[in-house]
Amino acid sequence: MPMQTITHFYEHLKNVKPFLEKYVNYDPYDGKVHVLYISPRLCSKEYYRAILPCLELNNTSTHSAIMTSIEIYDQNMDYFGTIKRIDVRLLKWANYIVFPTILSDMKYMTYVLRLLYPHLQIVMNLDDNYHKIPSWHNSYKDITSAVQDQLLLNLSTFDLCICQNERLKDQYRSALNFFHKDSSCLVVNFPTLISRKSFENLSAIMPQIDSIIRIGVFSPSEKFLNFLPSLLEKLRQKKLELCFVIFDYKGAKTKHKRDQSVEFFDDSNYMNYFEDLHKMQLKVALFSVSEYLEYQSIDNYLEMAVLGVPTIVCENHPASFIIKKRESGLLVSKENDWELNICKVLEESNFRKILISHSAKMVWKHHSFTQKTLKKITSVLV
């Protein structure tokens, strides 16, 4: 299913009423492991942690997956109300029921599910380190110690917690072992994988109408965003006309919007995300790191590699391990490295071509949905 038809899939789940027409993979007698994803929302985290895995699991001979619906992003979604609206046949069909991260009290919901459907394994996709939210983050004031405690309590009542990288897994496995010693929740890391479904049928790139070199800056910390003006000044001394495009910044944008050399990518309409990203024609992608960002996903790095954008990655970023192992990007260990590496990528065309080719091949081979990588998921969902 190409990304452009996610719209049709969203509309199908929203508007089709007959049960068997709506859920075409429903077959209680197929002998497969059944995975039910509860209303994933249209945002990058749930696209990679729920929507894509659901679609790809249906390409296996061992697993069948269904999404109850696809929802427009709503931070305050009522999942207990959602459960009450789910057709009972799906709950009887499922072996695993997968929720996104839920910070509100789940105790009663898990109690009801275990009482009525004791065969179900209850799963949470954990999308962030809610115990490391920095003070510049928009959600900092909302993620109180009570919310953090509630998250751990929720996880302690679940059967399985799926994390997006090893650091996040280790953090929450240790927290559960310390605060909820009697919990039997298994904490695991599922790889972040890309799919050709996301990149099929992207429109042809039109010639760029201006000479501006656009550099993507992904999930920066406030400190790194404050560093960009000095970096920009150094690059301009080399007669480079640049613009930094900021992706997924979680802090206040107002003061940074005053700088005409900085723009913020609008990802509010995830239906068009890959098309819009493709049209940006980025020349370089930068990935900084902070204590908080060490727990993030590598999906943006994978996207850049597939779209042919060279990457410059700070040491300790989750993507740095891939680069160290596969030589599929440039690493930064000190501040001056940003300027040096950007110039190297922009000025050395042969090096740039080799880096782009090597990165794309590496990502498709090791970090896309294949029979081998799917086994890392299916071996846990048994």
C-alpha positions as CSV (number, residue, x, y, z in Angstrom):
1,M,0.0,0.0,0.0
2,P,1.8,3.2,-1.2
3,M,1.8,6.1,1.3
4,Q,-0.5,8.1,-1.0
5,T,-3.2,5.5,-0.3
6,I,-3.0,5.7,3.4
7,T,-5.7,8.4,2.9
8,H,-7.9,5.7,1.3
9,F,-7.1,3.2,4.0
10,Y,-8.0,5.8,6.6
11,E,-11.3,6.5,4.8
12,H,-12.0,2.8,4.4
13,L,-11.7,2.1,8.2
14,K,-13.7,5.2,8.9
15,N,-16.6,4.8,6.5
16,V,-17.0,1.1,5.6
17,K,-19.6,-0.5,8.0
18,P,-20.0,-4.2,7.2
19,F,-17.5,-6.0,9.5
20,L,-16.0,-8.4,7.0
21,E,-15.6,-5.7,4.4
22,K,-14.0,-3.4,6.9
23,Y,-11.5,-5.9,8.4
24,V,-10.5,-8.0,5.4
25,N,-7.8,-9.9,7.4
26,Y,-10.2,-11.2,9.9
27,D,-10.1,-15.0,9.9
28,P,-10.3,-16.7,13.3
29,Y,-9.4,-20.1,11.8
30,D,-6.3,-19.2,9.8
31,G,-3.9,-20.7,12.5
32,K,-1.9,-17.5,12.6
33,V,-0.9,-15.2,15.5
34,H,-3.3,-12.3,15.6
35,V,-2.2,-8.8,16.4
36,L,-4.8,-6.0,17.0
37,Y,-3.5,-2.4,16.9
38,I,-5.8,0.0,18.7
39,S,-6.4,3.2,16.7
40,P,-2.9,4.3,15.8
41,R,-2.7,8.0,15.1
42,L,-1.2,9.7,12.0
43,C,2.1,10.8,13.3
44,S,5.7,9.6,12.8
45,K,6.0,7.6,16.0
46,E,2.8,5.6,15.5
47,Y,3.4,5.3,11.7
48,Y,6.6,3.4,12.4
49,R,5.5,1.6,15.6
50,A,2.0,0.5,14.5
51,I,0.8,1.3,11.0
52,L,3.8,0.0,9.1
53,P,4.3,-3.1,11.3
54,C,0.6,-3.9,10.9
55,L,0.8,-3.7,7.1
56,E,4.1,-5.7,6.9
57,L,3.0,-8.4,9.3
58,N,0.2,-9.3,6.9
59,N,2.9,-10.2,4.4
60,T,4.1,-13.1,6.6
61,S,2.7,-16.6,6.6
62,T,2.6,-16.7,10.4
63,H,1.0,-13.5,11.6
64,S,-2.2,-11.5,10.8
65,A,-2.7,-7.9,11.9
66,I,-5.6,-5.5,12.0
67,M,-5.9,-1.8,12.9
68,T,-9.2,-0.9,14.5
69,S,-9.0,2.5,12.8
70,I,-6.5,5.2,11.9
71,E,-7.0,8.4,13.7
72,I,-6.0,12.0,13.2
73,Y,-3.5,12.9,15.9
74,D,-5.1,13.7,19.2
75,Q,-2.9,13.9,22.3
76,N,-5.9,13.4,24.6
77,M,-7.5,10.4,23.0
78,D,-9.9,8.4,25.2
79,Y,-8.7,4.8,24.8
80,F,-11.2,3.3,27.3
81,G,-14.0,4.8,25.2
82,T,-12.3,3.4,22.1
83,I,-12.1,-0.1,23.6
84,K,-15.8,0.0,24.4
85,R,-16.6,0.7,20.7
86,I,-14.5,-2.2,19.4
87,D,-16.4,-5.1,17.9
88,V,-16.2,-8.0,20.3
89,R,-15.2,-10.3,17.5
90,L,-11.9,-8.5,17.2
91,L,-11.1,-8.9,20.9
92,K,-11.9,-12.6,20.7
93,W,-9.8,-12.9,17.5
94,A,-6.7,-11.2,18.8
95,N,-3.8,-12.8,20.6
96,Y,-2.1,-9.4,21.2
97,I,-3.7,-6.1,21.7
98,V,-1.3,-3.2,21.1
99,F,-1.8,0.3,22.5
100,P,0.2,3.4,22.0
101,T,1.8,5.1,25.0
102,I,-0.9,6.0,27.5
103,L,-0.2,8.2,30.4
104,S,-3.6,8.2,32.1
105,D,-4.7,5.4,34.5
106,M,-5.1,2.1,32.7
107,K,-5.7,-0.1,35.7
108,Y,-9.4,-0.6,35.2
109,M,-9.0,-1.1,31.5
110,T,-6.5,-3.9,31.9
111,Y,-8.6,-5.4,34.6
112,V,-11.7,-5.6,32.3
113,L,-9.7,-6.9,29.4
114,R,-8.1,-9.7,31.5
115,L,-11.5,-10.5,33.0
116,L,-13.4,-10.8,29.7
117,Y,-10.6,-11.9,27.4
118,P,-8.0,-13.8,29.5
119,H,-6.3,-15.1,26.3
120,L,-5.1,-11.6,25.4
121,Q,-1.6,-10.3,25.7
122,I,-1.7,-6.6,26.5
123,V,1.0,-4.5,24.8
124,M,2.2,-0.9,25.0
125,N,4.3,0.8,22.3
126,L,6.5,3.2,24.4
127,D,7.4,6.2,22.2
128,D,9.6,8.4,24.5
129,N,11.6,8.6,27.7
130,Y,9.0,10.4,29.8
131,H,11.5,10.5,32.7
132,K,14.0,12.6,30.8
133,I,11.8,15.4,29.3
134,P,14.0,18.5,29.3
135,S,12.9,21.9,30.6
136,W,12.7,23.5,27.1
137,H,10.3,20.8,25.9
138,N,6.7,21.8,25.3
139,S,5.4,18.9,27.5
140,Y,7.8,19.5,30.4
141,K,5.2,21.0,32.7
142,D,2.6,18.3,31.8
143,I,4.9,15.4,32.5
144,T,4.9,15.6,36.3
145,S,6.2,13.0,38.7
146,A,2.7,11.8,39.1
147,V,2.4,11.2,35.4
148,Q,5.7,9.4,35.3
149,D,4.6,7.2,38.2
150,Q,1.4,6.4,36.4
151,L,3.2,5.4,33.3
152,L,5.3,2.9,35.2
153,L,2.2,1.6,37.0
154,N,0.5,1.2,33.6
155,L,3.5,-0.8,32.3
156,S,3.6,-3.0,35.3
157,T,0.1,-4.2,34.5
158,F,0.9,-5.0,30.8
159,D,2.4,-8.1,29.4
160,L,4.8,-6.5,26.9
161,C,6.4,-3.1,26.5
162,I,7.9,-2.4,23.0
163,C,10.6,0.3,22.9
164,Q,12.2,2.1,20.0
165,N,15.9,1.7,20.9
166,E,18.1,-0.2,23.3
167,R,18.7,2.8,25.7
168,L,14.9,3.3,26.2
169,K,14.5,-0.5,26.8
170,D,17.2,-0.5,29.4
171,Q,15.9,2.5,31.1
172,Y,12.3,1.2,31.6
173,R,13.3,-2.4,32.2
174,S,15.5,-1.1,35.1
175,A,12.7,1.2,36.4
176,L,10.1,-1.6,36.4
177,N,12.5,-3.9,38.2
178,F,13.2,-1.3,40.8
179,F,9.7,0.2,41.4
180,H,7.5,-2.8,40.5
181,K,9.4,-5.9,41.3
182,D,6.4,-8.2,41.0
183,S,5.6,-7.1,37.5
184,S,5.9,-9.7,34.7
185,C,6.0,-7.1,31.9
186,L,8.6,-8.0,29.3
187,V,10.4,-4.9,28.0
188,V,11.9,-5.4,24.5
189,N,13.3,-3.3,21.6
190,F,11.7,-3.6,18.2
191,P,13.9,-2.3,15.4
192,T,12.7,0.8,13.5
193,L,12.3,-0.2,9.9
194,I,11.4,1.5,6.7
195,S,9.2,0.2,4.0
196,R,9.0,0.7,0.2
197,K,5.3,1.5,0.9
198,S,6.3,4.9,2.2
199,F,8.3,5.9,-0.9
200,E,6.4,4.4,-3.8
201,N,4.9,6.8,-6.4
202,L,6.6,10.0,-5.0
203,S,6.3,12.7,-7.7
204,A,9.2,13.7,-9.8
205,I,11.3,16.6,-8.3
206,M,10.9,19.9,-10.1
207,P,14.0,22.0,-10.8
208,Q,14.8,24.2,-7.8
209,I,13.8,27.8,-8.5
210,D,16.2,29.4,-6.1
211,S,19.9,28.8,-5.2
212,I,19.3,28.3,-1.5
213,I,21.0,25.3,0.0
214,R,18.5,23.7,2.4
215,I,20.0,21.8,5.4
216,G,17.6,19.7,7.5
217,V,18.1,19.8,11.2
218,F,16.2,16.9,12.9
219,S,14.8,16.9,16.4
220,P,17.3,19.5,17.8
221,S,17.7,20.4,21.4
222,E,17.3,24.1,22.4
223,K,21.0,24.3,22.8
224,F,21.7,23.1,19.3
225,L,19.1,25.5,17.9
226,N,20.8,28.4,19.6
227,F,24.1,27.2,18.1
228,L,22.8,27.4,14.5
229,P,23.3,31.2,14.0
230,S,27.0,31.0,14.7
231,L,27.3,28.0,12.4
232,L,25.4,29.8,9.7
233,E,27.7,32.8,10.0
234,K,30.8,30.6,9.5
235,L,29.3,28.9,6.4
236,R,28.3,32.2,4.9
237,Q,31.9,33.3,5.1
238,K,32.5,30.6,2.5
239,K,29.9,32.2,0.2
240,L,27.2,29.6,0.8
241,E,23.6,30.7,0.7
242,L,21.9,28.5,3.3
243,C,18.7,27.9,5.1
244,F,18.2,25.6,8.0
245,V,14.9,23.6,7.9
246,I,14.0,22.5,11.4
247,F,12.1,19.2,11.9
248,D,10.3,18.0,15.0
249,Y,11.5,20.7,17.4
250,K,9.6,20.2,20.7
251,G,10.3,23.7,22.2
252,A,9.0,27.2,21.7
253,K,9.5,28.3,18.1
254,T,8.7,32.0,18.3
255,K,12.1,33.5,18.9
256,H,13.7,31.3,16.3
257,K,11.2,32.2,13.6
258,R,12.5,35.8,13.5
259,D,15.6,34.5,11.6
260,Q,14.8,34.3,7.9
261,S,17.5,31.7,7.5
262,V,15.6,29.3,9.7
263,E,12.2,27.7,8.8
264,F,10.2,25.0,10.5
265,F,8.9,22.1,8.6
266,D,5.1,21.6,8.9
267,D,4.4,17.9,9.5
268,S,0.9,18.5,10.9
269,N,-0.6,16.7,7.8
270,Y,1.1,13.3,8.0
271,M,-0.9,12.1,5.0
272,N,1.5,14.1,2.8
273,Y,4.6,13.8,4.9
274,F,6.8,11.9,2.6
275,E,5.8,13.9,-0.5
276,D,6.5,17.2,1.4
277,L,9.8,15.8,2.7
278,H,10.8,14.8,-0.8
279,K,10.0,18.2,-2.3
280,M,12.2,20.0,0.3
281,Q,15.3,18.9,-1.8
282,L,17.5,18.9,1.3
283,K,21.3,18.9,0.6
284,V,22.4,17.7,4.0
285,A,20.7,16.4,7.2
286,L,22.1,17.2,10.7
287,F,21.3,15.1,13.8
288,S,22.4,16.5,17.1
289,V,22.1,14.8,20.4
290,S,21.3,15.5,24.1
291,E,20.6,13.3,27.1
292,Y,16.9,13.3,26.0
293,L,17.6,12.7,22.3
294,E,19.6,9.6,23.0
295,Y,16.3,7.8,23.5
296,Q,14.8,8.8,20.2
297,S,14.0,6.7,17.1
298,I,16.2,6.6,14.0
299,D,13.3,6.9,11.5
300,N,14.4,10.4,10.2
301,Y,17.9,9.1,9.6
302,L,16.6,6.2,7.6
303,E,14.3,8.5,5.6
304,M,17.3,10.7,4.7
305,A,19.4,7.8,3.5
306,V,16.6,6.5,1.3
307,L,15.9,10.0,-0.2
308,G,19.5,10.5,-1.0
309,V,20.4,13.1,1.6
310,P,23.9,12.8,3.2
311,T,23.7,12.7,7.0
312,I,26.0,14.3,9.6
313,V,25.4,12.8,13.0
314,C,26.6,13.6,16.5
315,E,28.3,10.9,18.5
316,N,25.9,9.2,20.9
317,H,22.9,9.8,18.7
318,P,21.0,6.5,18.2
319,A,21.9,6.6,14.5
320,S,25.6,6.9,15.3
321,F,26.0,3.2,15.9
322,I,24.8,2.4,12.4
323,I,27.3,5.0,10.9
324,K,30.2,3.6,13.0
325,K,29.4,0.1,11.8
326,R,28.5,0.8,8.2
327,E,30.3,4.0,7.3
328,S,27.0,5.5,6.1
329,G,27.3,9.1,7.2
330,L,29.7,11.5,8.9
331,L,30.2,11.7,12.7
332,V,30.6,14.8,14.8
333,S,32.6,14.7,18.0
334,K,33.3,18.4,18.5
335,E,31.7,21.6,17.6
336,N,34.0,22.5,14.6
337,D,33.1,19.2,13.0
338,W,29.7,20.5,11.9
339,E,31.2,23.2,9.7
340,L,33.9,20.9,8.3
341,N,31.6,18.1,7.5
342,I,28.9,20.3,5.9
343,C,31.6,21.9,3.6
344,K,33.0,18.4,2.7
345,V,29.6,17.1,1.7
346,L,28.6,20.2,-0.3
347,E,32.0,20.8,-2.0
348,E,33.2,17.2,-2.8
349,S,30.7,15.9,-5.3
350,N,32.3,12.4,-5.8
351,F,32.4,11.9,-2.0
352,R,28.8,13.0,-1.8
353,K,27.7,10.5,-4.4
354,I,29.5,7.6,-2.8
355,L,28.1,8.5,0.6
356,I,24.5,8.7,-0.8
357,S,24.8,5.4,-2.6
358,H,26.4,3.5,0.3
359,S,23.9,4.9,2.8
360,A,20.8,3.9,0.7
361,K,22.1,0.4,0.0
362,M,22.9,-0.1,3.7
363,V,19.5,1.1,4.9
364,W,17.5,-1.0,2.5
365,K,19.6,-4.1,3.3
366,H,19.7,-3.9,7.1
367,H,16.9,-1.5,8.2
368,S,13.9,-2.2,6.0
369,F,11.2,-4.8,6.3
370,T,12.6,-8.1,5.0
371,Q,12.0,-11.7,6.0
372,K,15.0,-11.5,8.2
373,T,14.1,-8.2,10.0
374,L,10.5,-9.2,10.4
375,K,11.7,-12.3,12.4
376,K,12.9,-9.8,15.1
377,I,9.2,-8.9,15.6
378,T,7.5,-12.2,15.0
379,S,9.9,-14.0,17.4
380,V,8.5,-12.0,20.3
381,L,4.8,-12.0,19.2
382,V,4.4,-15.8,19.4
